[in-house]
Amino acid sequence: EFKSVPFPTSLVLSHSQLRIYQLIFRLIFFAKYVERQLVGMWSDHQLLKAMTSLRSACSPTFSLRRRMLHFIQNFVYYMKFDVIEPNWRELESKLNATKEYCSNKQSTNNGKSNNMPNGQFPRTVDDLLHEHNQFLLRISNQCLLPNYDLIERASKIMTTCLLFSTQIKRFMETTKVHELQEKTRLERSKLRYSEKKSKNGEQELEFRANREESTRRCSDRILRELSTETYRHMITRFDEVFSAHLAEFMKNLNSDFGQKSNAHLTNLSMQLDYNGFVT
Protein backbone atom coordinates (compact mmCIF):
# COMPACT_ATOMS: atom_id res chain seq x y z
CA GLU A 1 0.00 0.00 0.00
CA PHE A 2 1.47 3.32 -1.14
CA LYS A 3 0.19 6.15 1.06
CA SER A 4 2.08 8.82 -0.84
CA VAL A 5 4.12 9.11 -4.01
CA PRO A 6 7.24 11.32 -4.01
CA PHE A 7 7.75 14.10 -6.52
CA PRO A 8 8.22 13.98 -9.52
CA THR A 9 6.72 10.48 -9.74
CA SER A 10 3.48 11.96 -8.40
CA LEU A 11 3.09 13.78 -11.73
CA VAL A 12 2.50 10.44 -13.43
CA LEU A 13 1.02 8.30 -10.63
CA SER A 14 -2.19 9.70 -9.28
CA HIS A 15 -4.21 8.13 -6.45
CA SER A 16 -6.72 6.67 -8.90
CA GLN A 17 -3.94 5.09 -10.96
CA LEU A 18 -2.32 3.64 -7.84
CA ARG A 19 -5.68 2.14 -6.99
CA ILE A 20 -5.78 0.41 -10.37
CA TYR A 21 -2.28 -0.97 -9.81
CA GLN A 22 -3.30 -2.26 -6.39
CA LEU A 23 -6.39 -3.99 -7.78
CA ILE A 24 -4.39 -5.67 -10.52
CA PHE A 25 -1.65 -6.79 -8.12
CA ARG A 26 -4.17 -8.12 -5.62
CA LEU A 27 -5.88 -10.17 -8.33
CA ILE A 28 -2.60 -11.63 -9.57
CA PHE A 29 -1.24 -12.29 -6.07
CA PHE A 30 -4.46 -14.02 -5.03
CA ALA A 31 -4.42 -16.15 -8.18
CA LYS A 32 -0.76 -17.04 -7.65
CA TYR A 33 -1.45 -17.94 -4.01
CA VAL A 34 -4.27 -20.28 -5.06
CA GLU A 35 -2.00 -21.79 -7.72
CA ARG A 36 0.70 -22.40 -5.12
CA GLN A 37 -1.77 -24.19 -2.84
CA LEU A 38 -2.97 -26.41 -5.69
CA VAL A 39 0.61 -27.22 -6.69
CA GLY A 40 1.28 -28.17 -3.07
CA MET A 41 -1.75 -30.45 -3.23
CA TRP A 42 -0.35 -32.02 -6.39
CA SER A 43 2.89 -32.71 -4.53
CA ASP A 44 0.97 -34.41 -1.72
CA HIS A 45 -0.99 -36.49 -4.20
CA GLN A 46 2.23 -37.93 -5.61
CA LEU A 47 2.67 -39.72 -2.27
CA LEU A 48 -0.78 -41.28 -2.64
CA LYS A 49 -0.10 -42.25 -6.24
CA ALA A 50 2.85 -44.29 -5.03
CA MET A 51 0.32 -46.52 -3.22
CA THR A 52 -1.21 -48.38 -6.16
CA SER A 53 -4.19 -49.59 -4.14
CA LEU A 54 -5.40 -45.98 -3.69
CA ARG A 55 -5.32 -44.83 -7.31
CA SER A 56 -8.88 -45.85 -8.11
CA ALA A 57 -10.32 -44.39 -4.89
CA CYS A 58 -8.36 -41.13 -5.34
CA SER A 59 -9.31 -40.71 -9.00
CA PRO A 60 -12.19 -38.22 -8.40
CA THR A 61 -9.94 -36.09 -6.18
CA PHE A 62 -7.08 -36.15 -8.67
CA SER A 63 -9.42 -35.24 -11.53
CA LEU A 64 -10.93 -32.27 -9.68
CA ARG A 65 -7.51 -30.99 -8.63
CA ARG A 66 -6.29 -31.27 -12.22
CA ARG A 67 -9.27 -29.24 -13.52
CA MET A 68 -8.74 -26.55 -10.89
CA LEU A 69 -5.03 -26.35 -11.64
CA HIS A 70 -5.75 -26.10 -15.37
CA PHE A 71 -8.03 -23.11 -14.79
CA ILE A 72 -5.82 -21.20 -12.40
CA GLN A 73 -2.58 -21.73 -14.34
CA ASN A 74 -4.13 -20.59 -17.63
CA PHE A 75 -5.80 -17.63 -15.93
CA VAL A 76 -2.48 -16.51 -14.42
CA TYR A 77 -0.69 -17.05 -17.74
CA TYR A 78 -3.32 -14.95 -19.53
CA MET A 79 -2.96 -12.00 -17.16
CA LYS A 80 0.84 -12.06 -17.03
CA PHE A 81 1.84 -12.91 -20.59
CA ASP A 82 -1.19 -12.14 -22.76
CA VAL A 83 -2.13 -8.86 -21.10
CA ILE A 84 0.55 -7.22 -18.96
CA GLU A 85 3.68 -8.26 -20.86
CA PRO A 86 2.69 -7.06 -24.39
CA ASN A 87 1.11 -3.84 -23.11
CA TRP A 88 4.17 -3.07 -21.01
CA ARG A 89 6.47 -3.74 -23.97
CA GLU A 90 4.44 -1.31 -26.06
CA LEU A 91 4.63 1.40 -23.40
CA GLU A 92 8.34 0.74 -22.86
CA SER A 93 9.09 1.12 -26.56
CA LYS A 94 7.32 4.47 -26.62
CA LEU A 95 9.25 5.66 -23.57
CA ASN A 96 12.52 4.57 -25.14
CA ALA A 97 11.57 6.47 -28.30
CA THR A 98 10.93 9.56 -26.18
CA LYS A 99 14.32 9.18 -24.52
CA GLU A 100 15.99 8.87 -27.90
CA TYR A 101 14.04 11.86 -29.21
CA CYS A 102 15.15 14.06 -26.30
CA SER A 103 18.76 12.94 -26.66
CA ASN A 104 18.79 13.60 -30.41
CA LYS A 105 17.08 16.95 -29.98
CA GLN A 106 19.73 18.04 -27.47
CA SER A 107 22.47 16.92 -29.84
CA THR A 108 20.85 18.87 -32.68
CA ASN A 109 20.77 22.01 -30.56
CA ASN A 110 24.48 21.53 -29.94
CA GLY A 111 25.14 21.53 -33.71
CA LYS A 112 25.18 17.77 -34.27
CA SER A 113 22.83 16.18 -36.84
CA ASN A 114 21.05 13.01 -35.72
CA ASN A 115 18.09 11.07 -37.06
CA MET A 116 14.92 11.56 -35.10
CA PRO A 117 12.91 8.40 -34.21
CA ASN A 118 9.81 7.80 -36.32
CA GLY A 119 6.32 6.97 -35.13
CA GLN A 120 4.06 8.21 -32.36
CA PHE A 121 5.56 8.60 -28.92
CA PRO A 122 5.05 11.00 -25.98
CA ARG A 123 6.84 14.31 -26.50
CA THR A 124 5.38 16.23 -23.55
CA VAL A 125 4.32 15.46 -19.99
CA ASP A 126 0.69 15.49 -21.09
CA ASP A 127 1.49 12.90 -23.76
CA LEU A 128 3.23 10.77 -21.15
CA LEU A 129 0.24 10.97 -18.82
CA HIS A 130 -2.06 10.00 -21.67
CA GLU A 131 0.04 6.98 -22.69
CA HIS A 132 0.34 5.76 -19.10
CA ASN A 133 -3.37 6.19 -18.53
CA GLN A 134 -4.16 4.24 -21.71
CA PHE A 135 -1.79 1.51 -20.57
CA LEU A 136 -3.61 1.17 -17.26
CA LEU A 137 -7.01 1.20 -18.91
CA ARG A 138 -6.03 -1.56 -21.32
CA ILE A 139 -4.60 -3.92 -18.72
CA SER A 140 -7.44 -3.30 -16.27
CA ASN A 141 -10.04 -4.00 -18.95
CA GLN A 142 -8.24 -7.08 -20.23
CA CYS A 143 -7.74 -8.37 -16.67
CA LEU A 144 -11.55 -8.29 -16.32
CA LEU A 145 -11.59 -5.71 -13.52
CA PRO A 146 -14.40 -3.49 -14.94
CA ASN A 147 -16.55 -6.54 -15.74
CA TYR A 148 -18.26 -7.26 -12.44
CA ASP A 149 -19.86 -10.55 -13.54
CA LEU A 150 -16.61 -12.05 -14.83
CA ILE A 151 -14.43 -10.94 -11.92
CA GLU A 152 -17.05 -12.14 -9.43
CA ARG A 153 -17.18 -15.59 -11.03
CA ALA A 154 -13.39 -15.78 -11.22
CA SER A 155 -13.15 -14.86 -7.52
CA LYS A 156 -15.69 -17.55 -6.62
CA ILE A 157 -13.78 -20.13 -8.63
CA MET A 158 -10.49 -19.24 -6.94
CA THR A 159 -12.13 -19.22 -3.50
CA THR A 160 -13.56 -22.68 -4.18
CA CYS A 161 -10.10 -23.91 -5.22
CA LEU A 162 -8.60 -22.46 -2.05
CA LEU A 163 -11.21 -24.10 0.19
CA PHE A 164 -10.70 -27.41 -1.61
CA SER A 165 -6.93 -27.29 -1.14
CA THR A 166 -7.42 -26.47 2.55
CA GLN A 167 -9.71 -29.47 3.07
CA ILE A 168 -7.36 -31.82 1.24
CA LYS A 169 -4.44 -30.51 3.27
CA ARG A 170 -6.30 -31.33 6.47
CA PHE A 171 -7.12 -34.77 5.11
CA MET A 172 -3.46 -35.38 4.26
CA GLU A 173 -2.50 -34.44 7.81
CA THR A 174 -4.85 -37.08 9.22
CA THR A 175 -3.40 -39.78 6.95
CA LYS A 176 0.09 -39.25 8.43
CA VAL A 177 1.57 -40.18 5.06
CA HIS A 178 4.20 -37.48 5.46
CA GLU A 179 5.31 -39.03 8.75
CA LEU A 180 5.64 -42.39 7.02
CA GLN A 181 7.73 -40.85 4.25
CA GLU A 182 10.03 -39.08 6.74
CA LYS A 183 10.41 -42.23 8.81
CA THR A 184 11.30 -44.23 5.69
CA ARG A 185 13.82 -41.60 4.63
CA LEU A 186 15.55 -41.64 8.03
CA GLU A 187 15.71 -45.43 8.09
CA ARG A 188 17.14 -45.46 4.59
CA SER A 189 19.75 -42.89 5.63
CA LYS A 190 20.76 -44.93 8.67
CA LEU A 191 21.01 -48.07 6.59
CA ARG A 192 23.15 -46.35 3.96
CA TYR A 193 25.70 -45.10 6.51
CA SER A 194 25.63 -48.14 8.73
CA GLU A 195 29.02 -49.30 9.96
CA LYS A 196 28.01 -52.98 9.98
CA LYS A 197 29.08 -53.75 6.43
CA SER A 198 28.73 -57.49 6.77
CA LYS A 199 25.06 -57.32 7.68
CA ASN A 200 23.98 -54.77 5.10
CA GLY A 201 22.25 -57.43 2.99
CA GLU A 202 20.14 -58.62 5.91
CA GLN A 203 19.37 -55.05 6.96
CA GLU A 204 18.28 -54.20 3.42
CA LEU A 205 15.81 -57.09 3.34
CA GLU A 206 14.50 -56.18 6.78
CA PHE A 207 14.18 -52.54 5.75
CA ARG A 208 12.18 -53.42 2.64
CA ALA A 209 9.89 -55.75 4.56
CA ASN A 210 9.19 -53.11 7.23
CA ARG A 211 8.61 -50.45 4.58
CA GLU A 212 6.14 -52.61 2.67
CA GLU A 213 4.28 -53.48 5.84
CA SER A 214 4.10 -49.81 6.97
CA THR A 215 2.96 -48.73 3.52
CA ARG A 216 0.27 -51.42 3.44
CA ARG A 217 -1.10 -50.41 6.85
CA CYS A 218 -1.06 -46.73 5.85
CA SER A 219 -2.78 -47.39 2.52
CA ASP A 220 -5.47 -49.50 4.21
CA ARG A 221 -6.13 -46.70 6.69
CA ILE A 222 -6.34 -44.09 3.92
CA LEU A 223 -8.59 -46.32 1.84
CA ARG A 224 -11.06 -46.58 4.72
CA GLU A 225 -11.11 -42.78 4.96
CA LEU A 226 -11.62 -42.38 1.21
CA SER A 227 -14.52 -44.84 1.29
CA THR A 228 -16.50 -42.93 3.90
CA GLU A 229 -19.68 -41.16 2.88
CA THR A 230 -18.42 -37.87 4.33
CA TYR A 231 -15.35 -37.77 2.11
CA ARG A 232 -17.26 -38.78 -1.01
CA HIS A 233 -19.91 -36.14 -0.37
CA MET A 234 -17.21 -33.49 0.13
CA ILE A 235 -15.54 -34.28 -3.21
CA THR A 236 -18.88 -34.42 -5.03
CA ARG A 237 -19.99 -31.11 -3.55
CA PHE A 238 -16.73 -29.35 -4.45
CA ASP A 239 -16.98 -30.76 -7.98
CA GLU A 240 -20.53 -29.48 -8.39
CA VAL A 241 -19.74 -26.01 -7.07
CA PHE A 242 -16.57 -25.66 -9.14
CA SER A 243 -18.28 -26.89 -12.31
CA ALA A 244 -21.22 -24.51 -11.80
CA HIS A 245 -19.00 -21.47 -11.26
CA LEU A 246 -16.77 -22.40 -14.21
CA ALA A 247 -19.74 -22.92 -16.54
CA GLU A 248 -21.18 -19.54 -15.55
CA PHE A 249 -17.78 -17.89 -16.01
CA MET A 250 -17.39 -19.37 -19.51
CA LYS A 251 -20.95 -18.36 -20.39
CA ASN A 252 -20.29 -14.73 -19.45
CA LEU A 253 -16.91 -14.86 -21.18
CA ASN A 254 -18.33 -16.15 -24.45
CA SER A 255 -21.20 -13.67 -24.41
CA ASP A 256 -18.70 -10.84 -24.98
CA PHE A 257 -17.14 -12.37 -28.11
CA GLY A 258 -19.19 -10.29 -30.50
CA GLN A 259 -18.00 -7.02 -28.98
CA LYS A 260 -14.95 -5.55 -30.61
CA SER A 261 -13.70 -4.00 -27.36
CA ASN A 262 -13.52 -7.43 -25.71
CA ALA A 263 -11.90 -9.37 -28.55
CA HIS A 264 -8.93 -10.13 -26.28
CA LEU A 265 -11.12 -12.50 -24.25
CA THR A 266 -10.99 -14.98 -27.14
CA ASN A 267 -7.49 -16.06 -26.06
CA LEU A 268 -8.64 -16.64 -22.50
CA SER A 269 -11.66 -18.65 -23.61
CA MET A 270 -9.58 -20.85 -25.89
CA GLN A 271 -7.03 -21.53 -23.15
CA LEU A 272 -9.66 -22.43 -20.55
CA ASP A 273 -11.94 -24.46 -22.82
CA TYR A 274 -9.84 -25.50 -25.81
CA ASN A 275 -11.92 -28.63 -26.49
CA GLY A 276 -15.36 -27.18 -25.70
CA PHE A 277 -15.86 -29.51 -22.72
CA VAL A 278 -17.19 -26.81 -20.39
CA THR A 279 -19.43 -25.05 -22.90
N, C-alpha and C positions, 0 to 999 in steps of 0.2 A: 504494500500500500504506500503510494507516494502522496504525502500530505502537501508538499510544495515542490515546485520545479525551479531550479536556479536560473537566473538570467545568464546568457541569452536564450537558453533552451526553452524558456517559458514563452518565447515568441512563436514557437512552432507547436509546442505541446500545451494545449489548453486543458481545462478540467474535464470537459466533455470528451476530448480525445483520449485522455488518460483513462477515463471510465470505459471507453471502448476497448482499450488495450487490456484492462483488468478483466473485462468480461470474456475476451478471447482467451487470455491466459488461464482463467479459471476453468473454462470449458475444456481446454487441452489438458490441463493438469489433472482434472477429474477423470477424463477419459484415459489418460496414461496410468493413473492410479488403479482404475478398474482393470486395465490391461495387465498391470503388474500382478494383481491379485489372481486373475485367471491363469496367468503363466505359472504362478506359484502352485495353483491347483493342478495344472498339468504336470508339474514336477512331482507332486504327491501321487498323482495317478500312475506314474511310471512304477512306483513301488507296488501298487496293486496289480498292475499288468504283469509283473514278474511272477505273481501267483496265478498260474493258469486256471485254477479252479474257480477264480473270481471273475474271469473275463466276461462270461455270459451274464452274470448278475449285475456287473458294473456297466454293461453296455448302454443302458439308458442314460446313466450319469455321464459317461464319456461323450456320448452323442450330443447331449445338451451343452456340455462345456465346450465342445468343438464349435457348435453353432454360435455360442456367445463370443468365443474368441475370434471367430471369423468376422462377426459384426464389428467388434470394438477395434480390431487391428486395421480393418479397411476404413473405418470411420476416422481413426487417427491418421492413417496414411493420406486420406483425402484432404484433411485439414492442413497437414504439414507440407505435403509435397504437391498437391494439386491446387491448393489455394494460396497459402502463405509464401511458399518458395518462389513461384513464378511472378507473383505480384511484387515481392520484394526485389527480385532481380530487375524487374522493369523500373521500379523506383530508383534503384541503385544506379542503373545505367544512365538515367536522366540526371542524377546528382553528379555522377562522374563527368557527364557532358557539360554541366554547369561549371564544374571545377576547371575543366579544360578551357572552356570559353573565357572564364575570368583570367586564367593564366595567359592565354593568347592575347587577350585584350590589353593586359598590362605590358606584355612584350611589344605589342604594336605601338602603344603610347611611348615606349622607350626607343622607338625607331627600328624595331625588328619586325620583319614580315613573317607571319605565321598563318597557317590555314585554320579558319574557324570551323568548329564542328557543325555538321549539318543536322537537320531534324528539329523537332520541338523539344525544348527543355526549359526548365525554370530560369529566367534571367533576373527576376526581382524577388524580393521577400514575399510579395503577394502571390507570385507564381509558385514559389516553394510551398506556401501554405495551401494553395489550391491542390497541388500534386499530392501532398501528404494527406490532405483530407480525402481526396479521391481514393488513395491507397487504402485508407481505413474503411471507407464505405464499401469498397469492393470486397475486402477480406471479411468484413462483418456480415455482409449480405451472403457471401458464398459459404461462410461458416454457419449459416442458418439462424443467426442471432435475431434478425428482425421478424422471422417467421415463427410466431408463437406456437402454432400447432406442431411444427416439425421439431423445434427445440424442446418442447414439452415431452413429446414422444421419445426423443433421443434420451432425455434425462430419465424418463421412466425405465427405458431399456437398460441404461447403465446402472441405475439403482437396483433393478432386479438382478443384474449380473453380480453386483457387489453383495447383495443379500445372499445369493446362491453360493458365492465363494466363501462367505462367512460361515454358512451352515455346513458346507463340506469341510471346512477347516476344523470346525468343532467335531465333526464326525471322525476325521482323521486322528484327532487327539484322543478320542475314546478307543480307537482301534489299537493304539500303542505300536503301530507299525514302525514309527520312527525309532522307538526304543529298541525294537528288535533289530533294525538295521545297524544302529550304533553298537549294540552288544555284539553283533556278528563281526563288525569292523574291528572292534577291540580284540576279540578272540583271534581273528585272522592276523592281526598285528603281533599279538603275543606269540602265536605259532610261528610266524615268519622269523622272529628274532629269538627264538628259543635256543638255549645253549645245549639242549640235549639232542645232539645231532643224530644219535643212533636210534632214537625213538620218534623221529619226525614222521616216518611212514605211519606208525600206529596213531600218532596224534592227529595226522591229517584225516585218517579214516574216522576217528572219533569225532573230530570237528565237523566233518560232513554229515555224519549221522545226527549229531545234536542240532545242526543247522536245519536239516530236513524236518526233524521232529518239531522244532520250534516254529518253523514256517508253516507246517501242517496245522498245528494247534492255533496259530494266529489266523490262518486263512479260514479255518472252521468257525472261529469266533466272529470274524468279519462277515462271513457268509450268513450266519444267523442274524446279524444286524441288518444286512441288506435284504433279507427275506421278510422282515417285519412289515406290517401294514403301515406303520407310521412313516418309515423311510420311503416306501413306494409312493405313498400319498404325497409326501413332500416333493419328490422328483416330478411326479405327474403335475402337481400344482404349479411348480416353477416352470415346467415346460409349457403349460397352458397360458400362463401369464406372459412369459417371454414371447411366445408365438403370437399372441393377441396384440401386444405392443408393437412387435416387428411388422406384422401385417398392416396395422394402422399407419405406422411410419412410412412404409413403402407405398401405401395408398395415397397419402398426402404428398409424398415425394413425386410420384408419377403424375399426379394431377396438375403439377406445375410445368410439365414438359412442353406444353404448347405455348408457354409464355417466353418470349425472346429474352427477357431479363433474367430468367432462371435457367437458361440453357446449360449452365455449368453443372446443374444437378444430374444431368445425364450420366456423367462419369461416376458419380456416387451411386446412382441406381444400378449401373452395370456391375460395379464392384461388389455391391451387397447382394444382388440377385442376378448373377450372370447367367443362370440356367432357368430363370423364371419359376423356381420352386416356391418362393414365398407368394408371388402374385398369381 
